[in-house]
Amino acid sequence: MWVEHSPQLDPGAQGTVRLAPLAPFGWRSLQPGQSITIHEGTPVVGTGTIVEVVAPV
């Protein structure tokens, strides 16, 4: 995961991030408009809305 147009995303802030899954097959059901929960290990660290899905090359 990386933040677009900023070196970091502070707690409580909003921004655009990109996710690159380690196992893309588990992400095939994602669709634009879908909400997701973001975890870092067990704790929830954020939520997001899918705006675009790009298939791996």
Phi and psi restraints in degrees (range 20) as a CNS / XPLOR table:
assign (resid 1 and name C) (resid 2 and name N)
       (resid 2 and name CA) (resid 2 and name C) 1.0 -142.6 20.0 2
assign (resid 2 and name N) (resid 2 and name CA)
       (resid 2 and name C) (resid 3 and name N) 1.0 153.2 20.0 2
assign (resid 2 and name C) (resid 3 and name N)
       (resid 3 and name CA) (resid 3 and name C) 1.0 -90.4 20.0 2
assign (resid 3 and name N) (resid 3 and name CA)
       (resid 3 and name C) (resid 4 and name N) 1.0 133.8 20.0 2
assign (resid 3 and name C) (resid 4 and name N)
       (resid 4 and name CA) (resid 4 and name C) 1.0 -81.7 20.0 2
assign (resid 4 and name N) (resid 4 and name CA)
       (resid 4 and name C) (resid 5 and name N) 1.0 137.7 20.0 2
assign (resid 4 and name C) (resid 5 and name N)
       (resid 5 and name CA) (resid 5 and name C) 1.0 62.5 20.0 2
assign (resid 5 and name N) (resid 5 and name CA)
       (resid 5 and name C) (resid 6 and name N) 1.0 22.8 20.0 2
assign (resid 5 and name C) (resid 6 and name N)
       (resid 6 and name CA) (resid 6 and name C) 1.0 -162.2 20.0 2
assign (resid 6 and name N) (resid 6 and name CA)
       (resid 6 and name C) (resid 7 and name N) 1.0 146.4 20.0 2
assign (resid 6 and name C) (resid 7 and name N)
       (resid 7 and name CA) (resid 7 and name C) 1.0 -73.3 20.0 2
assign (resid 7 and name N) (resid 7 and name CA)
       (resid 7 and name C) (resid 8 and name N) 1.0 -18.6 20.0 2
assign (resid 7 and name C) (resid 8 and name N)
       (resid 8 and name CA) (resid 8 and name C) 1.0 -158.6 20.0 2
assign (resid 8 and name N) (resid 8 and name CA)
       (resid 8 and name C) (resid 9 and name N) 1.0 168.8 20.0 2
assign (resid 8 and name C) (resid 9 and name N)
       (resid 9 and name CA) (resid 9 and name C) 1.0 -125.9 20.0 2
assign (resid 9 and name N) (resid 9 and name CA)
       (resid 9 and name C) (resid 10 and name N) 1.0 110.2 20.0 2
assign (resid 9 and name C) (resid 10 and name N)
       (resid 10 and name CA) (resid 10 and name C) 1.0 -70.9 20.0 2
assign (resid 10 and name N) (resid 10 and name CA)
       (resid 10 and name C) (resid 11 and name N) 1.0 155.0 20.0 2
assign (resid 10 and name C) (resid 11 and name N)
       (resid 11 and name CA) (resid 11 and name C) 1.0 -54.8 20.0 2
assign (resid 11 and name N) (resid 11 and name CA)
       (resid 11 and name C) (resid 12 and name N) 1.0 132.5 20.0 2
assign (resid 11 and name C) (resid 12 and name N)
       (resid 12 and name CA) (resid 12 and name C) 1.0 84.7 20.0 2
assign (resid 12 and name N) (resid 12 and name CA)
       (resid 12 and name C) (resid 13 and name N) 1.0 -9.7 20.0 2
assign (resid 12 and name C) (resid 13 and name N)
       (resid 13 and name CA) (resid 13 and name C) 1.0 -83.7 20.0 2
assign (resid 13 and name N) (resid 13 and name CA)
       (resid 13 and name C) (resid 14 and name N) 1.0 164.5 20.0 2
assign (resid 13 and name C) (resid 14 and name N)
       (resid 14 and name CA) (resid 14 and name C) 1.0 -118.4 20.0 2
assign (resid 14 and name N) (resid 14 and name CA)
       (resid 14 and name C) (resid 15 and name N) 1.0 150.3 20.0 2
assign (resid 14 and name C) (resid 15 and name N)
       (resid 15 and name CA) (resid 15 and name C) 1.0 -173.8 20.0 2
assign (resid 15 and name N) (resid 15 and name CA)
       (resid 15 and name C) (resid 16 and name N) 1.0 175.7 20.0 2
assign (resid 15 and name C) (resid 16 and name N)
       (resid 16 and name CA) (resid 16 and name C) 1.0 -95.5 20.0 2
assign (resid 16 and name N) (resid 16 and name CA)
       (resid 16 and name C) (resid 17 and name N) 1.0 128.1 20.0 2
assign (resid 16 and name C) (resid 17 and name N)
       (resid 17 and name CA) (resid 17 and name C) 1.0 -127.3 20.0 2
assign (resid 17 and name N) (resid 17 and name CA)
       (resid 17 and name C) (resid 18 and name N) 1.0 158.2 20.0 2
assign (resid 17 and name C) (resid 18 and name N)
       (resid 18 and name CA) (resid 18 and name C) 1.0 -116.1 20.0 2
assign (resid 18 and name N) (resid 18 and name CA)
       (resid 18 and name C) (resid 19 and name N) 1.0 138.3 20.0 2
assign (resid 18 and name C) (resid 19 and name N)
       (resid 19 and name CA) (resid 19 and name C) 1.0 -112.4 20.0 2
assign (resid 19 and name N) (resid 19 and name CA)
       (resid 19 and name C) (resid 20 and name N) 1.0 133.4 20.0 2
assign (resid 19 and name C) (resid 20 and name N)
       (resid 20 and name CA) (resid 20 and name C) 1.0 -120.7 20.0 2
assign (resid 20 and name N) (resid 20 and name CA)
       (resid 20 and name C) (resid 21 and name N) 1.0 99.6 20.0 2
assign (resid 20 and name C) (resid 21 and name N)
       (resid 21 and name CA) (resid 21 and name C) 1.0 -67.9 20.0 2
assign (resid 21 and name N) (resid 21 and name CA)
       (resid 21 and name C) (resid 22 and name N) 1.0 142.6 20.0 2
assign (resid 21 and name C) (resid 22 and name N)
       (resid 22 and name CA) (resid 22 and name C) 1.0 -72.6 20.0 2
assign (resid 22 and name N) (resid 22 and name CA)
       (resid 22 and name C) (resid 23 and name N) 1.0 -27.6 20.0 2
assign (resid 22 and name C) (resid 23 and name N)
       (resid 23 and name CA) (resid 23 and name C) 1.0 -127.4 20.0 2
assign (resid 23 and name N) (resid 23 and name CA)
       (resid 23 and name C) (resid 24 and name N) 1.0 83.2 20.0 2
assign (resid 23 and name C) (resid 24 and name N)
       (resid 24 and name CA) (resid 24 and name C) 1.0 -57.0 20.0 2
assign (resid 24 and name N) (resid 24 and name CA)
       (resid 24 and name C) (resid 25 and name N) 1.0 -27.6 20.0 2
assign (resid 24 and name C) (resid 25 and name N)
       (resid 25 and name CA) (resid 25 and name C) 1.0 -60.4 20.0 2
assign (resid 25 and name N) (resid 25 and name CA)
       (resid 25 and name C) (resid 26 and name N) 1.0 -27.2 20.0 2
assign (resid 25 and name C) (resid 26 and name N)
       (resid 26 and name CA) (resid 26 and name C) 1.0 -79.7 20.0 2
assign (resid 26 and name N) (resid 26 and name CA)
       (resid 26 and name C) (resid 27 and name N) 1.0 -4.6 20.0 2
assign (resid 26 and name C) (resid 27 and name N)
       (resid 27 and name CA) (resid 27 and name C) 1.0 -113.0 20.0 2
assign (resid 27 and name N) (resid 27 and name CA)
       (resid 27 and name C) (resid 28 and name N) 1.0 6.9 20.0 2
assign (resid 27 and name C) (resid 28 and name N)
       (resid 28 and name CA) (resid 28 and name C) 1.0 -63.2 20.0 2
assign (resid 28 and name N) (resid 28 and name CA)
       (resid 28 and name C) (resid 29 and name N) 1.0 -23.5 20.0 2
assign (resid 28 and name C) (resid 29 and name N)
       (resid 29 and name CA) (resid 29 and name C) 1.0 -84.5 20.0 2
assign (resid 29 and name N) (resid 29 and name CA)
       (resid 29 and name C) (resid 30 and name N) 1.0 -5.0 20.0 2
assign (resid 29 and name C) (resid 30 and name N)
       (resid 30 and name CA) (resid 30 and name C) 1.0 -66.8 20.0 2
assign (resid 30 and name N) (resid 30 and name CA)
       (resid 30 and name C) (resid 31 and name N) 1.0 138.1 20.0 2
assign (resid 30 and name C) (resid 31 and name N)
       (resid 31 and name CA) (resid 31 and name C) 1.0 -135.0 20.0 2
assign (resid 31 and name N) (resid 31 and name CA)
       (resid 31 and name C) (resid 32 and name N) 1.0 147.1 20.0 2
assign (resid 31 and name C) (resid 32 and name N)
       (resid 32 and name CA) (resid 32 and name C) 1.0 -53.6 20.0 2
assign (resid 32 and name N) (resid 32 and name CA)
       (resid 32 and name C) (resid 33 and name N) 1.0 138.7 20.0 2
assign (resid 32 and name C) (resid 33 and name N)
       (resid 33 and name CA) (resid 33 and name C) 1.0 96.2 20.0 2
assign (resid 33 and name N) (resid 33 and name CA)
       (resid 33 and name C) (resid 34 and name N) 1.0 -16.1 20.0 2
assign (resid 33 and name C) (resid 34 and name N)
       (resid 34 and name CA) (resid 34 and name C) 1.0 -73.9 20.0 2
assign (resid 34 and name N) (resid 34 and name CA)
       (resid 34 and name C) (resid 35 and name N) 1.0 142.7 20.0 2
assign (resid 34 and name C) (resid 35 and name N)
       (resid 35 and name CA) (resid 35 and name C) 1.0 -93.8 20.0 2
assign (resid 35 and name N) (resid 35 and name CA)
       (resid 35 and name C) (resid 36 and name N) 1.0 143.2 20.0 2
assign (resid 35 and name C) (resid 36 and name N)
       (resid 36 and name CA) (resid 36 and name C) 1.0 -131.8 20.0 2
assign (resid 36 and name N) (resid 36 and name CA)
       (resid 36 and name C) (resid 37 and name N) 1.0 156.8 20.0 2
assign (resid 36 and name C) (resid 37 and name N)
       (resid 37 and name CA) (resid 37 and name C) 1.0 -105.7 20.0 2
assign (resid 37 and name N) (resid 37 and name CA)
       (resid 37 and name C) (resid 38 and name N) 1.0 135.5 20.0 2
assign (resid 37 and name C) (resid 38 and name N)
       (resid 38 and name CA) (resid 38 and name C) 1.0 -107.0 20.0 2
assign (resid 38 and name N) (resid 38 and name CA)
       (resid 38 and name C) (resid 39 and name N) 1.0 126.8 20.0 2
assign (resid 38 and name C) (resid 39 and name N)
       (resid 39 and name CA) (resid 39 and name C) 1.0 -116.1 20.0 2
assign (resid 39 and name N) (resid 39 and name CA)
       (resid 39 and name C) (resid 40 and name N) 1.0 148.8 20.0 2
assign (resid 39 and name C) (resid 40 and name N)
       (resid 40 and name CA) (resid 40 and name C) 1.0 -122.4 20.0 2
assign (resid 40 and name N) (resid 40 and name CA)
       (resid 40 and name C) (resid 41 and name N) 1.0 91.1 20.0 2
assign (resid 40 and name C) (resid 41 and name N)
       (resid 41 and name CA) (resid 41 and name C) 1.0 76.1 20.0 2
assign (resid 41 and name N) (resid 41 and name CA)
       (resid 41 and name C) (resid 42 and name N) 1.0 -132.9 20.0 2
assign (resid 41 and name C) (resid 42 and name N)
       (resid 42 and name CA) (resid 42 and name C) 1.0 -80.1 20.0 2
assign (resid 42 and name N) (resid 42 and name CA)
       (resid 42 and name C) (resid 43 and name N) 1.0 -42.1 20.0 2
assign (resid 42 and name C) (resid 43 and name N)
       (resid 43 and name CA) (resid 43 and name C) 1.0 -70.7 20.0 2
assign (resid 43 and name N) (resid 43 and name CA)
       (resid 43 and name C) (resid 44 and name N) 1.0 146.0 20.0 2
assign (resid 43 and name C) (resid 44 and name N)
       (resid 44 and name CA) (resid 44 and name C) 1.0 -75.9 20.0 2
assign (resid 44 and name N) (resid 44 and name CA)
       (resid 44 and name C) (resid 45 and name N) 1.0 130.1 20.0 2
assign (resid 44 and name C) (resid 45 and name N)
       (resid 45 and name CA) (resid 45 and name C) 1.0 -115.3 20.0 2
assign (resid 45 and name N) (resid 45 and name CA)
       (resid 45 and name C) (resid 46 and name N) 1.0 -4.3 20.0 2
assign (resid 45 and name C) (resid 46 and name N)
       (resid 46 and name CA) (resid 46 and name C) 1.0 175.6 20.0 2
assign (resid 46 and name N) (resid 46 and name CA)
       (resid 46 and name C) (resid 47 and name N) 1.0 175.4 20.0 2
assign (resid 46 and name C) (resid 47 and name N)
       (resid 47 and name CA) (resid 47 and name C) 1.0 -132.2 20.0 2
assign (resid 47 and name N) (resid 47 and name CA)
       (resid 47 and name C) (resid 48 and name N) 1.0 159.2 20.0 2
assign (resid 47 and name C) (resid 48 and name N)
       (resid 48 and name CA) (resid 48 and name C) 1.0 -152.6 20.0 2
assign (resid 48 and name N) (resid 48 and name CA)
       (resid 48 and name C) (resid 49 and name N) 1.0 165.2 20.0 2
assign (resid 48 and name C) (resid 49 and name N)
       (resid 49 and name CA) (resid 49 and name C) 1.0 -120.3 20.0 2
assign (resid 49 and name N) (resid 49 and name CA)
       (resid 49 and name C) (resid 50 and name N) 1.0 128.1 20.0 2
assign (resid 49 and name C) (resid 50 and name N)
       (resid 50 and name CA) (resid 50 and name C) 1.0 -70.9 20.0 2
assign (resid 50 and name N) (resid 50 and name CA)
       (resid 50 and name C) (resid 51 and name N) 1.0 125.6 20.0 2
assign (resid 50 and name C) (resid 51 and name N)
       (resid 51 and name CA) (resid 51 and name C) 1.0 -109.8 20.0 2
assign (resid 51 and name N) (resid 51 and name CA)
       (resid 51 and name C) (resid 52 and name N) 1.0 -21.1 20.0 2
assign (resid 51 and name C) (resid 52 and name N)
       (resid 52 and name CA) (resid 52 and name C) 1.0 -158.0 20.0 2
assign (resid 52 and name N) (resid 52 and name CA)
       (resid 52 and name C) (resid 53 and name N) 1.0 143.4 20.0 2
assign (resid 52 and name C) (resid 53 and name N)
       (resid 53 and name CA) (resid 53 and name C) 1.0 -124.2 20.0 2
assign (resid 53 and name N) (resid 53 and name CA)
       (resid 53 and name C) (resid 54 and name N) 1.0 124.4 20.0 2
assign (resid 53 and name C) (resid 54 and name N)
       (resid 54 and name CA) (resid 54 and name C) 1.0 -118.2 20.0 2
assign (resid 54 and name N) (resid 54 and name CA)
       (resid 54 and name C) (resid 55 and name N) 1.0 124.2 20.0 2
assign (resid 54 and name C) (resid 55 and name N)
       (resid 55 and name CA) (resid 55 and name C) 1.0 -68.4 20.0 2
assign (resid 55 and name N) (resid 55 and name CA)
       (resid 55 and name C) (resid 56 and name N) 1.0 145.5 20.0 2
assign (resid 55 and name C) (resid 56 and name N)
       (resid 56 and name CA) (resid 56 and name C) 1.0 -66.7 20.0 2
assign (resid 56 and name N) (resid 56 and name CA)
       (resid 56 and name C) (resid 57 and name N) 1.0 151.5 20.0 2
